[in-house]
Amino acid sequence: MNGKPEFRGFDGEKLGICIRHKRCWLCASRSASHVFVIGPMCAVNRTSAEPPSHRDCSQFAVRACPFLTQPKMRRNEKDIPDHLGRLASC
């Protein structure tokens, strides 16, 4: 949004494209290997809502995404672009 990352939502259509075509969720490049960014509850539950991404992209997300860097972060629903979903994390 205005050149800034938008961490609060996602485009479900683009998510499907990334999964079907084995593309990184963050940069959309193809790769043979992807990793998943998970938190402690994902490890306990053995599930993750986060799509796969390259290792470098995942490391960026862990440093940049406020939902990953600030465990008590609350989602601000104000001014989310209409084309983005409201249920995604980073």
PDB file of N, CA, C and O in Angstrom, chain B, residues numbered from 101:
ATOM      1  N   MET B 101       0.846  -1.166   0.000  1.00  0.00           N
ATOM      2  CA  MET B 101       0.000   0.000   0.000  1.00  0.00           C
ATOM      3  C   MET B 101       0.894   1.232   0.000  1.00  0.00           C
ATOM      4  O   MET B 101       1.655   1.435   0.946  1.00  0.00           O
ATOM      5  N   ASN B 102       0.823   2.030  -1.002  1.00  0.00           N
ATOM      6  CA  ASN B 102       1.666   3.223  -1.137  1.00  0.00           C
ATOM      7  C   ASN B 102       3.149   2.903  -0.975  1.00  0.00           C
ATOM      8  O   ASN B 102       3.886   3.672  -0.358  1.00  0.00           O
ATOM      9  N   GLY B 103       3.589   1.775  -1.525  1.00  0.00           N
ATOM     10  CA  GLY B 103       4.984   1.395  -1.445  1.00  0.00           C
ATOM     11  C   GLY B 103       5.401   0.742  -0.144  1.00  0.00           C
ATOM     12  O   GLY B 103       6.569   0.387   0.020  1.00  0.00           O
ATOM     13  N   LYS B 104       4.464   0.574   0.795  1.00  0.00           N
ATOM     14  CA  LYS B 104       4.764  -0.063   2.076  1.00  0.00           C
ATOM     15  C   LYS B 104       4.191  -1.470   2.092  1.00  0.00           C
ATOM     16  O   LYS B 104       3.151  -1.717   1.482  1.00  0.00           O
ATOM     17  N   PRO B 105       4.849  -2.396   2.779  1.00  0.00           N
ATOM     18  CA  PRO B 105       4.297  -3.758   2.879  1.00  0.00           C
ATOM     19  C   PRO B 105       2.958  -3.744   3.613  1.00  0.00           C
ATOM     20  O   PRO B 105       2.771  -2.978   4.558  1.00  0.00           O
ATOM     21  N   GLU B 106       2.053  -4.572   3.187  1.00  0.00           N
ATOM     22  CA  GLU B 106       0.741  -4.706   3.841  1.00  0.00           C
ATOM     23  C   GLU B 106       0.679  -6.101   4.448  1.00  0.00           C
ATOM     24  O   GLU B 106       0.466  -7.081   3.735  1.00  0.00           O
ATOM     25  N   PHE B 107       0.863  -6.194   5.762  1.00  0.00           N
ATOM     26  CA  PHE B 107       0.954  -7.482   6.442  1.00  0.00           C
ATOM     27  C   PHE B 107      -0.395  -7.997   6.944  1.00  0.00           C
ATOM     28  O   PHE B 107      -0.473  -9.139   7.397  1.00  0.00           O
ATOM     29  N   ARG B 108      -1.450  -7.200   6.880  1.00  0.00           N
ATOM     30  CA  ARG B 108      -2.707  -7.588   7.519  1.00  0.00           C
ATOM     31  C   ARG B 108      -3.604  -8.459   6.658  1.00  0.00           C
ATOM     32  O   ARG B 108      -4.529  -9.078   7.184  1.00  0.00           O
ATOM     33  N   GLY B 109      -3.375  -8.528   5.395  1.00  0.00           N
ATOM     34  CA  GLY B 109      -4.287  -9.265   4.546  1.00  0.00           C
ATOM     35  C   GLY B 109      -3.560  -9.983   3.434  1.00  0.00           C
ATOM     36  O   GLY B 109      -2.340  -9.892   3.300  1.00  0.00           O
ATOM     37  N   PHE B 110      -4.331 -10.695   2.643  1.00  0.00           N
ATOM     38  CA  PHE B 110      -3.726 -11.409   1.525  1.00  0.00           C
ATOM     39  C   PHE B 110      -4.727 -11.498   0.396  1.00  0.00           C
ATOM     40  O   PHE B 110      -5.928 -11.309   0.592  1.00  0.00           O
ATOM     41  N   ASP B 111      -4.225 -11.783  -0.772  1.00  0.00           N
ATOM     42  CA  ASP B 111      -5.056 -11.966  -1.950  1.00  0.00           C
ATOM     43  C   ASP B 111      -5.193 -13.472  -2.159  1.00  0.00           C
ATOM     44  O   ASP B 111      -4.231 -14.132  -2.551  1.00  0.00           O
ATOM     45  N   GLY B 112      -6.371 -14.014  -1.901  1.00  0.00           N
ATOM     46  CA  GLY B 112      -6.604 -15.450  -1.989  1.00  0.00           C
ATOM     47  C   GLY B 112      -6.306 -16.034  -3.354  1.00  0.00           C
ATOM     48  O   GLY B 112      -5.839 -17.168  -3.454  1.00  0.00           O
ATOM     49  N   GLU B 113      -6.569 -15.276  -4.404  1.00  0.00           N
ATOM     50  CA  GLU B 113      -6.278 -15.760  -5.759  1.00  0.00           C
ATOM     51  C   GLU B 113      -4.774 -15.947  -5.953  1.00  0.00           C
ATOM     52  O   GLU B 113      -4.332 -16.945  -6.523  1.00  0.00           O
ATOM     53  N   LYS B 114      -3.991 -14.973  -5.471  1.00  0.00           N
ATOM     54  CA  LYS B 114      -2.537 -15.071  -5.599  1.00  0.00           C
ATOM     55  C   LYS B 114      -1.990 -16.195  -4.725  1.00  0.00           C
ATOM     56  O   LYS B 114      -1.008 -16.841  -5.090  1.00  0.00           O
ATOM     57  N   LEU B 115      -2.608 -16.429  -3.592  1.00  0.00           N
ATOM     58  CA  LEU B 115      -2.206 -17.554  -2.751  1.00  0.00           C
ATOM     59  C   LEU B 115      -2.353 -18.863  -3.517  1.00  0.00           C
ATOM     60  O   LEU B 115      -1.446 -19.694  -3.502  1.00  0.00           O
ATOM     61  N   GLY B 116      -3.483 -19.052  -4.183  1.00  0.00           N
ATOM     62  CA  GLY B 116      -3.712 -20.265  -4.975  1.00  0.00           C
ATOM     63  C   GLY B 116      -2.699 -20.424  -6.085  1.00  0.00           C
ATOM     64  O   GLY B 116      -2.221 -21.530  -6.341  1.00  0.00           O
ATOM     65  N   ILE B 117      -2.368 -19.339  -6.741  1.00  0.00           N
ATOM     66  CA  ILE B 117      -1.368 -19.377  -7.813  1.00  0.00           C
ATOM     67  C   ILE B 117      -0.017 -19.809  -7.249  1.00  0.00           C
ATOM     68  O   ILE B 117       0.660 -20.655  -7.832  1.00  0.00           O
ATOM     69  N   CYS B 118       0.372 -19.230  -6.119  1.00  0.00           N
ATOM     70  CA  CYS B 118       1.664 -19.587  -5.513  1.00  0.00           C
ATOM     71  C   CYS B 118       1.705 -21.061  -5.147  1.00  0.00           C
ATOM     72  O   CYS B 118       2.717 -21.724  -5.378  1.00  0.00           O
ATOM     73  N   ILE B 119       0.643 -21.578  -4.588  1.00  0.00           N
ATOM     74  CA  ILE B 119       0.616 -22.982  -4.184  1.00  0.00           C
ATOM     75  C   ILE B 119       0.641 -23.895  -5.408  1.00  0.00           C
ATOM     76  O   ILE B 119       1.437 -24.832  -5.465  1.00  0.00           O
ATOM     77  N   ARG B 120      -0.225 -23.630  -6.385  1.00  0.00           N
ATOM     78  CA  ARG B 120      -0.295 -24.484  -7.579  1.00  0.00           C
ATOM     79  C   ARG B 120       0.991 -24.491  -8.386  1.00  0.00           C
ATOM     80  O   ARG B 120       1.381 -25.521  -8.936  1.00  0.00           O
ATOM     81  N   HIS B 121       1.646 -23.346  -8.458  1.00  0.00           N
ATOM     82  CA  HIS B 121       2.837 -23.218  -9.304  1.00  0.00           C
ATOM     83  C   HIS B 121       4.144 -23.235  -8.512  1.00  0.00           C
ATOM     84  O   HIS B 121       5.206 -22.904  -9.040  1.00  0.00           O
ATOM     85  N   LYS B 122       4.052 -23.625  -7.242  1.00  0.00           N
ATOM     86  CA  LYS B 122       5.232 -23.756  -6.375  1.00  0.00           C
ATOM     87  C   LYS B 122       6.074 -22.491  -6.366  1.00  0.00           C
ATOM     88  O   LYS B 122       7.280 -22.512  -6.614  1.00  0.00           O
ATOM     89  N   ARG B 123       5.396 -21.391  -6.073  1.00  0.00           N
ATOM     90  CA  ARG B 123       6.067 -20.091  -6.012  1.00  0.00           C
ATOM     91  C   ARG B 123       6.155 -19.617  -4.566  1.00  0.00           C
ATOM     92  O   ARG B 123       5.320 -19.959  -3.729  1.00  0.00           O
ATOM     93  N   CYS B 124       7.169 -18.836  -4.297  1.00  0.00           N
ATOM     94  CA  CYS B 124       7.352 -18.244  -2.973  1.00  0.00           C
ATOM     95  C   CYS B 124       6.212 -17.273  -2.697  1.00  0.00           C
ATOM     96  O   CYS B 124       5.844 -16.479  -3.563  1.00  0.00           O
ATOM     97  N   TRP B 125       5.662 -17.334  -1.511  1.00  0.00           N
ATOM     98  CA  TRP B 125       4.547 -16.470  -1.121  1.00  0.00           C
ATOM     99  C   TRP B 125       4.954 -15.003  -1.087  1.00  0.00           C
ATOM    100  O   TRP B 125       4.110 -14.132  -1.303  1.00  0.00           O
ATOM    101  N   LEU B 126       6.212 -14.707  -0.826  1.00  0.00           N
ATOM    102  CA  LEU B 126       6.632 -13.315  -0.702  1.00  0.00           C
ATOM    103  C   LEU B 126       7.158 -12.708  -1.991  1.00  0.00           C
ATOM    104  O   LEU B 126       6.814 -11.574  -2.322  1.00  0.00           O
ATOM    105  N   CYS B 127       7.985 -13.440  -2.721  1.00  0.00           N
ATOM    106  CA  CYS B 127       8.578 -12.847  -3.926  1.00  0.00           C
ATOM    107  C   CYS B 127       8.013 -13.433  -5.226  1.00  0.00           C
ATOM    108  O   CYS B 127       8.269 -12.902  -6.307  1.00  0.00           O
ATOM    109  N   ALA B 128       7.259 -14.507  -5.126  1.00  0.00           N
ATOM    110  CA  ALA B 128       6.597 -15.161  -6.267  1.00  0.00           C
ATOM    111  C   ALA B 128       7.557 -15.875  -7.222  1.00  0.00           C
ATOM    112  O   ALA B 128       7.139 -16.306  -8.297  1.00  0.00           O
ATOM    113  N   SER B 129       8.820 -16.008  -6.855  1.00  0.00           N
ATOM    114  CA  SER B 129       9.769 -16.753  -7.687  1.00  0.00           C
ATOM    115  C   SER B 129       9.579 -18.248  -7.479  1.00  0.00           C
ATOM    116  O   SER B 129       9.149 -18.690  -6.413  1.00  0.00           O
ATOM    117  N   ARG B 130       9.901 -19.015  -8.504  1.00  0.00           N
ATOM    118  CA  ARG B 130       9.837 -20.472  -8.398  1.00  0.00           C
ATOM    119  C   ARG B 130      11.094 -20.980  -7.735  1.00  0.00           C
ATOM    120  O   ARG B 130      12.174 -20.408  -7.886  1.00  0.00           O
ATOM    121  N   SER B 131      10.938 -22.062  -6.999  1.00  0.00           N
ATOM    122  CA  SER B 131      12.093 -22.671  -6.348  1.00  0.00           C
ATOM    123  C   SER B 131      11.772 -24.109  -6.007  1.00  0.00           C
ATOM    124  O   SER B 131      10.617 -24.466  -5.775  1.00  0.00           O
ATOM    125  N   ALA B 132      12.807 -24.930  -5.978  1.00  0.00           N
ATOM    126  CA  ALA B 132      12.614 -26.336  -5.624  1.00  0.00           C
ATOM    127  C   ALA B 132      12.434 -26.500  -4.123  1.00  0.00           C
ATOM    128  O   ALA B 132      11.827 -27.474  -3.679  1.00  0.00           O
ATOM    129  N   SER B 133      12.952 -25.563  -3.333  1.00  0.00           N
ATOM    130  CA  SER B 133      12.828 -25.710  -1.884  1.00  0.00           C
ATOM    131  C   SER B 133      12.196 -24.474  -1.252  1.00  0.00           C
ATOM    132  O   SER B 133      12.533 -23.337  -1.582  1.00  0.00           O
ATOM    133  N   HIS B 134      11.294 -24.728  -0.357  1.00  0.00           N
ATOM    134  CA  HIS B 134      10.620 -23.675   0.382  1.00  0.00           C
ATOM    135  C   HIS B 134      10.600 -24.052   1.857  1.00  0.00           C
ATOM    136  O   HIS B 134      10.721 -25.224   2.212  1.00  0.00           O
ATOM    137  N   VAL B 135      10.447 -23.051   2.705  1.00  0.00           N
ATOM    138  CA  VAL B 135      10.319 -23.280   4.143  1.00  0.00           C
ATOM    139  C   VAL B 135       9.025 -22.626   4.621  1.00  0.00           C
ATOM    140  O   VAL B 135       8.414 -21.838   3.899  1.00  0.00           O
ATOM    141  N   PHE B 136       8.617 -22.958   5.836  1.00  0.00           N
ATOM    142  CA  PHE B 136       7.423 -22.375   6.432  1.00  0.00           C
ATOM    143  C   PHE B 136       7.826 -21.619   7.690  1.00  0.00           C
ATOM    144  O   PHE B 136       8.621 -22.115   8.489  1.00  0.00           O
ATOM    145  N   VAL B 137       7.282 -20.426   7.866  1.00  0.00           N
ATOM    146  CA  VAL B 137       7.501 -19.658   9.081  1.00  0.00           C
ATOM    147  C   VAL B 137       6.380 -20.048  10.039  1.00  0.00           C
ATOM    148  O   VAL B 137       5.199 -19.924   9.718  1.00  0.00           O
ATOM    149  N   ILE B 138       6.774 -20.524  11.227  1.00  0.00           N
ATOM    150  CA  ILE B 138       5.761 -20.921  12.205  1.00  0.00           C
ATOM    151  C   ILE B 138       6.089 -20.334  13.567  1.00  0.00           C
ATOM    152  O   ILE B 138       7.237 -20.000  13.858  1.00  0.00           O
ATOM    153  N   GLY B 139       5.082 -20.218  14.378  1.00  0.00           N
ATOM    154  CA  GLY B 139       5.259 -19.788  15.759  1.00  0.00           C
ATOM    155  C   GLY B 139       5.096 -20.976  16.688  1.00  0.00           C
ATOM    156  O   GLY B 139       4.892 -22.101  16.230  1.00  0.00           O
ATOM    157  N   PRO B 140       5.184 -20.740  17.980  1.00  0.00           N
ATOM    158  CA  PRO B 140       5.113 -21.837  18.946  1.00  0.00           C
ATOM    159  C   PRO B 140       3.808 -22.637  18.870  1.00  0.00           C
ATOM    160  O   PRO B 140       3.841 -23.863  18.973  1.00  0.00           O
ATOM    161  N   MET B 141       2.682 -21.983  18.696  1.00  0.00           N
ATOM    162  CA  MET B 141       1.414 -22.707  18.646  1.00  0.00           C
ATOM    163  C   MET B 141       1.300 -23.550  17.379  1.00  0.00           C
ATOM    164  O   MET B 141       0.671 -24.609  17.388  1.00  0.00           O
ATOM    165  N   CYS B 142       1.904 -23.085  16.296  1.00  0.00           N
ATOM    166  CA  CYS B 142       1.920 -23.893  15.067  1.00  0.00           C
ATOM    167  C   CYS B 142       2.693 -25.185  15.308  1.00  0.00           C
ATOM    168  O   CYS B 142       2.311 -26.245  14.811  1.00  0.00           O
ATOM    169  N   ALA B 143       3.776 -25.094  16.069  1.00  0.00           N
ATOM    170  CA  ALA B 143       4.557 -26.290  16.385  1.00  0.00           C
ATOM    171  C   ALA B 143       3.753 -27.243  17.262  1.00  0.00           C
ATOM    172  O   ALA B 143       3.789 -28.457  17.061  1.00  0.00           O
ATOM    173  N   VAL B 144       3.032 -26.695  18.230  1.00  0.00           N
ATOM    174  CA  VAL B 144       2.210 -27.521  19.118  1.00  0.00           C
ATOM    175  C   VAL B 144       1.077 -28.184  18.335  1.00  0.00           C
ATOM    176  O   VAL B 144       0.827 -29.380  18.481  1.00  0.00           O
ATOM    177  N   ASN B 145       0.397 -27.396  17.505  1.00  0.00           N
ATOM    178  CA  ASN B 145      -0.759 -27.896  16.748  1.00  0.00           C
ATOM    179  C   ASN B 145      -0.381 -28.640  15.473  1.00  0.00           C
ATOM    180  O   ASN B 145      -1.219 -29.294  14.853  1.00  0.00           O
ATOM    181  N   ARG B 146       0.883 -28.535  15.088  1.00  0.00           N
ATOM    182  CA  ARG B 146       1.390 -29.162  13.863  1.00  0.00           C
ATOM    183  C   ARG B 146       0.636 -28.702  12.615  1.00  0.00           C
ATOM    184  O   ARG B 146       0.332 -29.497  11.725  1.00  0.00           O
ATOM    185  N   THR B 147       0.346 -27.416  12.572  1.00  0.00           N
ATOM    186  CA  THR B 147      -0.324 -26.835  11.412  1.00  0.00           C
ATOM    187  C   THR B 147       0.108 -25.380  11.252  1.00  0.00           C
ATOM    188  O   THR B 147       0.561 -24.755  12.212  1.00  0.00           O
ATOM    189  N   SER B 148      -0.029 -24.852  10.067  1.00  0.00           N
ATOM    190  CA  SER B 148       0.302 -23.454   9.819  1.00  0.00           C
ATOM    191  C   SER B 148      -0.590 -22.910   8.720  1.00  0.00           C
ATOM    192  O   SER B 148      -0.860 -23.592   7.731  1.00  0.00           O
ATOM    193  N   ALA B 149      -1.038 -21.699   8.897  1.00  0.00           N
ATOM    194  CA  ALA B 149      -1.826 -21.038   7.856  1.00  0.00           C
ATOM    195  C   ALA B 149      -0.930 -20.298   6.873  1.00  0.00           C
ATOM    196  O   ALA B 149      -1.396 -19.795   5.850  1.00  0.00           O
ATOM    197  N   GLU B 150       0.350 -20.237   7.188  1.00  0.00           N
ATOM    198  CA  GLU B 150       1.282 -19.507   6.339  1.00  0.00           C
ATOM    199  C   GLU B 150       1.711 -20.345   5.141  1.00  0.00           C
ATOM    200  O   GLU B 150       2.060 -21.515   5.296  1.00  0.00           O
ATOM    201  N   PRO B 151       1.688 -19.763   3.960  1.00  0.00           N
ATOM    202  CA  PRO B 151       2.164 -20.468   2.766  1.00  0.00           C
ATOM    203  C   PRO B 151       3.691 -20.558   2.762  1.00  0.00           C
ATOM    204  O   PRO B 151       4.355 -19.824   3.494  1.00  0.00           O
ATOM    205  N   PRO B 152       4.247 -21.446   1.946  1.00  0.00           N
ATOM    206  CA  PRO B 152       5.708 -21.596   1.891  1.00  0.00           C
ATOM    207  C   PRO B 152       6.383 -20.412   1.207  1.00  0.00           C
ATOM    208  O   PRO B 152       5.788 -19.720   0.381  1.00  0.00           O
ATOM    209  N   SER B 153       7.642 -20.204   1.576  1.00  0.00           N
ATOM    210  CA  SER B 153       8.438 -19.150   0.940  1.00  0.00           C
ATOM    211  C   SER B 153       9.902 -19.579   0.947  1.00  0.00           C
ATOM    212  O   SER B 153      10.285 -20.531   1.626  1.00  0.00           O
ATOM    213  N   HIS B 154      10.713 -18.850   0.174  1.00  0.00           N
ATOM    214  CA  HIS B 154      12.151 -19.116   0.170  1.00  0.00           C
ATOM    215  C   HIS B 154      12.727 -18.848   1.557  1.00  0.00           C
ATOM    216  O   HIS B 154      12.150 -18.107   2.353  1.00  0.00           O
ATOM    217  N   ARG B 155      13.860 -19.458   1.825  1.00  0.00           N
ATOM    218  CA  ARG B 155      14.510 -19.242   3.121  1.00  0.00           C
ATOM    219  C   ARG B 155      14.830 -17.763   3.342  1.00  0.00           C
ATOM    220  O   ARG B 155      14.540 -17.230   4.413  1.00  0.00           O
ATOM    221  N   ASP B 156      15.419 -17.089   2.351  1.00  0.00           N
ATOM    222  CA  ASP B 156      15.752 -15.669   2.497  1.00  0.00           C
ATOM    223  C   ASP B 156      14.504 -14.832   2.718  1.00  0.00           C
ATOM    224  O   ASP B 156      14.507 -13.919   3.544  1.00  0.00           O
ATOM    225  N   CYS B 157      13.440 -15.131   1.989  1.00  0.00           N
ATOM    226  CA  CYS B 157      12.188 -14.385   2.148  1.00  0.00           C
ATOM    227  C   CYS B 157      11.586 -14.636   3.526  1.00  0.00           C
ATOM    228  O   CYS B 157      11.045 -13.722   4.148  1.00  0.00           O
ATOM    229  N   SER B 158      11.681 -15.871   3.998  1.00  0.00           N
ATOM    230  CA  SER B 158      11.174 -16.206   5.331  1.00  0.00           C
ATOM    231  C   SER B 158      11.948 -15.461   6.407  1.00  0.00           C
ATOM    232  O   SER B 158      11.366 -14.965   7.372  1.00  0.00           O
ATOM    233  N   GLN B 159      13.263 -15.385   6.237  1.00  0.00           N
ATOM    234  CA  GLN B 159      14.070 -14.649   7.213  1.00  0.00           C
ATOM    235  C   GLN B 159      13.704 -13.168   7.213  1.00  0.00           C
ATOM    236  O   GLN B 159      13.683 -12.536   8.270  1.00  0.00           O
ATOM    237  N   PHE B 160      13.416 -12.609   6.041  1.00  0.00           N
ATOM    238  CA  PHE B 160      12.945 -11.229   5.973  1.00  0.00           C
ATOM    239  C   PHE B 160      11.619 -11.087   6.726  1.00  0.00           C
ATOM    240  O   PHE B 160      11.450 -10.154   7.511  1.00  0.00           O
ATOM    241  N   ALA B 161      10.685 -12.002   6.491  1.00  0.00           N
ATOM    242  CA  ALA B 161       9.370 -11.934   7.127  1.00  0.00           C
ATOM    243  C   ALA B 161       9.483 -11.989   8.645  1.00  0.00           C
ATOM    244  O   ALA B 161       8.779 -11.266   9.350  1.00  0.00           O
ATOM    245  N   VAL B 162      10.358 -12.838   9.144  1.00  0.00           N
ATOM    246  CA  VAL B 162      10.524 -12.973  10.595  1.00  0.00           C
ATOM    247  C   VAL B 162      11.014 -11.658  11.203  1.00  0.00           C
ATOM    248  O   VAL B 162      10.681 -11.341  12.344  1.00  0.00           O
ATOM    249  N   ARG B 163      11.802 -10.896  10.447  1.00  0.00           N
ATOM    250  CA  ARG B 163      12.301  -9.611  10.952  1.00  0.00           C
ATOM    251  C   ARG B 163      11.328  -8.465  10.701  1.00  0.00           C
ATOM    252  O   ARG B 163      11.295  -7.511  11.479  1.00  0.00           O
ATOM    253  N   ALA B 164      10.542  -8.534   9.642  1.00  0.00           N
ATOM    254  CA  ALA B 164       9.738  -7.384   9.215  1.00  0.00           C
ATOM    255  C   ALA B 164       8.259  -7.443   9.601  1.00  0.00           C
ATOM    256  O   ALA B 164       7.645  -6.400   9.827  1.00  0.00           O
ATOM    257  N   CYS B 165       7.692  -8.610   9.678  1.00  0.00           N
ATOM    258  CA  CYS B 165       6.249  -8.727   9.925  1.00  0.00           C
ATOM    259  C   CYS B 165       5.926  -8.418  11.386  1.00  0.00           C
ATOM    260  O   CYS B 165       6.439  -9.087  12.283  1.00  0.00           O
ATOM    261  N   PRO B 166       5.095  -7.427  11.634  1.00  0.00           N
ATOM    262  CA  PRO B 166       4.783  -7.079  13.027  1.00  0.00           C
ATOM    263  C   PRO B 166       4.077  -8.200  13.784  1.00  0.00           C
ATOM    264  O   PRO B 166       4.161  -8.251  15.011  1.00  0.00           O
ATOM    265  N   PHE B 167       3.394  -9.086  13.095  1.00  0.00           N
ATOM    266  CA  PHE B 167       2.719 -10.193  13.769  1.00  0.00           C
ATOM    267  C   PHE B 167       3.707 -11.262  14.219  1.00  0.00           C
ATOM    268  O   PHE B 167       3.409 -12.044  15.122  1.00  0.00           O
ATOM    269  N   LEU B 168       4.870 -11.300  13.599  1.00  0.00           N
ATOM    270  CA  LEU B 168       5.906 -12.243  14.005  1.00  0.00           C
ATOM    271  C   LEU B 168       6.888 -11.610  14.989  1.00  0.00           C
ATOM    272  O   LEU B 168       7.426 -12.302  15.854  1.00  0.00           O
ATOM    273  N   THR B 169       7.127 -10.307  14.869  1.00  0.00           N
ATOM    274  CA  THR B 169       8.094  -9.643  15.746  1.00  0.00           C
ATOM    275  C   THR B 169       7.490  -9.194  17.067  1.00  0.00           C
ATOM    276  O   THR B 169       8.212  -8.989  18.043  1.00  0.00           O
ATOM    277  N   GLN B 170       6.166  -9.038  17.108  1.00  0.00           N
ATOM    278  CA  GLN B 170       5.485  -8.564  18.315  1.00  0.00           C
ATOM    279  C   GLN B 170       4.351  -9.528  18.660  1.00  0.00           C
ATOM    280  O   GLN B 170       3.243  -9.385  18.142  1.00  0.00           O
ATOM    281  N   PRO B 171       4.609 -10.492  19.515  1.00  0.00           N
ATOM    282  CA  PRO B 171       3.628 -11.539  19.792  1.00  0.00           C
ATOM    283  C   PRO B 171       2.244 -11.048  20.227  1.00  0.00           C
ATOM    284  O   PRO B 171       1.253 -11.739  19.991  1.00  0.00           O
ATOM    285  N   LYS B 172       2.154  -9.890  20.846  1.00  0.00           N
ATOM    286  CA  LYS B 172       0.847  -9.391  21.320  1.00  0.00           C
ATOM    287  C   LYS B 172       0.210  -8.420  20.336  1.00  0.00           C
ATOM    288  O   LYS B 172      -0.750  -7.729  20.675  1.00  0.00           O
ATOM    289  N   MET B 173       0.737  -8.367  19.132  1.00  0.00           N
ATOM    290  CA  MET B 173       0.225  -7.459  18.105  1.00  0.00           C
ATOM    291  C   MET B 173      -1.240  -7.756  17.820  1.00  0.00           C
ATOM    292  O   MET B 173      -1.633  -8.918  17.713  1.00  0.00           O
ATOM    293  N   ARG B 174      -2.038  -6.720  17.701  1.00  0.00           N
ATOM    294  CA  ARG B 174      -3.455  -6.846  17.354  1.00  0.00           C
ATOM    295  C   ARG B 174      -3.648  -6.348  15.927  1.00  0.00           C
ATOM    296  O   ARG B 174      -3.007  -5.390  15.495  1.00  0.00           O
ATOM    297  N   ARG B 175      -4.536  -7.010  15.210  1.00  0.00           N
ATOM    298  CA  ARG B 175      -4.816  -6.639  13.830  1.00  0.00           C
ATOM    299  C   ARG B 175      -5.649  -5.356  13.795  1.00  0.00           C
ATOM    300  O   ARG B 175      -6.689  -5.267  14.447  1.00  0.00           O
ATOM    301  N   ASN B 176      -5.191  -4.378  13.040  1.00  0.00           N
ATOM    302  CA  ASN B 176      -5.911  -3.129  12.839  1.00  0.00           C
ATOM    303  C   ASN B 176      -6.686  -3.263  11.533  1.00  0.00           C
ATOM    304  O   ASN B 176      -6.084  -3.342  10.462  1.00  0.00           O
ATOM    305  N   GLU B 177      -7.992  -3.288  11.609  1.00  0.00           N
ATOM    306  CA  GLU B 177      -8.828  -3.476  10.412  1.00  0.00           C
ATOM    307  C   GLU B 177      -9.035  -2.179   9.624  1.00  0.00           C
ATOM    308  O   GLU B 177      -9.641  -2.203   8.553  1.00  0.00           O
ATOM    309  N   LYS B 178      -8.549  -1.061  10.132  1.00  0.00           N
ATOM    310  CA  LYS B 178      -8.753   0.237   9.492  1.00  0.00           C
ATOM    311  C   LYS B 178      -7.977   0.344   8.183  1.00  0.00           C
ATOM    312  O   LYS B 178      -6.785   0.042   8.130  1.00  0.00           O
ATOM    313  N   ASP B 179      -8.656   0.772   7.142  1.00  0.00           N
ATOM    314  CA  ASP B 179      -8.031   1.072   5.847  1.00  0.00           C
ATOM    315  C   ASP B 179      -7.375  -0.112   5.149  1.00  0.00           C
ATOM    316  O   ASP B 179      -6.441   0.081   4.371  1.00  0.00           O
ATOM    317  N   ILE B 180      -7.840  -1.336   5.409  1.00  0.00           N
ATOM    318  CA  ILE B 180      -7.321  -2.483   4.657  1.00  0.00           C
ATOM    319  C   ILE B 180      -7.864  -2.375   3.230  1.00  0.00           C
ATOM    320  O   ILE B 180      -9.071  -2.214   3.051  1.00  0.00           O
ATOM    321  N   PRO B 181      -7.010  -2.460   2.221  1.00  0.00           N
ATOM    322  CA  PRO B 181      -7.482  -2.375   0.837  1.00  0.00           C
ATOM    323  C   PRO B 181      -8.545  -3.441   0.551  1.00  0.00           C
ATOM    324  O   PRO B 181      -8.442  -4.572   1.027  1.00  0.00           O
ATOM    325  N   ASP B 182      -9.553  -3.077  -0.222  1.00  0.00           N
ATOM    326  CA  ASP B 182     -10.678  -3.971  -0.508  1.00  0.00           C
ATOM    327  C   ASP B 182     -10.263  -5.286  -1.133  1.00  0.00           C
ATOM    328  O   ASP B 182     -10.918  -6.303  -0.905  1.00  0.00           O
ATOM    329  N   HIS B 183      -9.185  -5.297  -1.921  1.00  0.00           N
ATOM    330  CA  HIS B 183      -8.796  -6.526  -2.615  1.00  0.00           C
ATOM    331  C   HIS B 183      -8.059  -7.520  -1.714  1.00  0.00           C
ATOM    332  O   HIS B 183      -7.728  -8.622  -2.151  1.00  0.00           O
ATOM    333  N   LEU B 184      -7.804  -7.144  -0.473  1.00  0.00           N
ATOM    334  CA  LEU B 184      -7.104  -8.034   0.462  1.00  0.00           C
ATOM    335  C   LEU B 184      -8.082  -8.689   1.432  1.00  0.00           C
ATOM    336  O   LEU B 184      -9.052  -8.072   1.873  1.00  0.00           O
ATOM    337  N   GLY B 185      -7.807  -9.941   1.750  1.00  0.00           N
ATOM    338  CA  GLY B 185      -8.628 -10.657   2.734  1.00  0.00           C
ATOM    339  C   GLY B 185      -8.324 -10.148   4.126  1.00  0.00           C
ATOM    340  O   GLY B 185      -7.323  -9.463   4.335  1.00  0.00           O
ATOM    341  N   ARG B 186      -9.178 -10.477   5.079  1.00  0.00           N
ATOM    342  CA  ARG B 186      -9.007  -9.991   6.422  1.00  0.00           C
ATOM    343  C   ARG B 186      -8.571 -11.073   7.418  1.00  0.00           C
ATOM    344  O   ARG B 186      -8.557 -10.819   8.623  1.00  0.00           O
ATOM    345  N   LEU B 187      -8.217 -12.271   6.942  1.00  0.00           N
ATOM    346  CA  LEU B 187      -7.929 -13.361   7.862  1.00  0.00           C
ATOM    347  C   LEU B 187      -6.472 -13.786   7.902  1.00  0.00           C
ATOM    348  O   LEU B 187      -6.095 -14.592   8.753  1.00  0.00           O
ATOM    349  N   ALA B 188      -5.649 -13.271   7.014  1.00  0.00           N
ATOM    350  CA  ALA B 188      -4.266 -13.737   6.948  1.00  0.00           C
ATOM    351  C   ALA B 188      -3.418 -13.124   8.049  1.00  0.00           C
ATOM    352  O   ALA B 188      -3.800 -12.128   8.662  1.00  0.00           O
ATOM    353  N   SER B 189      -2.275 -13.724   8.288  1.00  0.00           N
ATOM    354  CA  SER B 189      -1.301 -13.179   9.244  1.00  0.00           C
ATOM    355  C   SER B 189      -0.383 -12.255   8.476  1.00  0.00           C
ATOM    356  O   SER B 189      -0.770 -11.127   8.170  1.00  0.00           O
ATOM    357  N   CYS B 190       0.936 -12.740   8.125  1.00  0.00           N
ATOM    358  CA  CYS B 190       1.949 -11.982   7.439  1.00  0.00           C
ATOM    359  C   CYS B 190       1.928 -12.274   5.995  1.00  0.00           C
ATOM    360  O   CYS B 190       2.726 -11.718   5.240  1.00  0.00           O
TER     361      CYS B 190
END
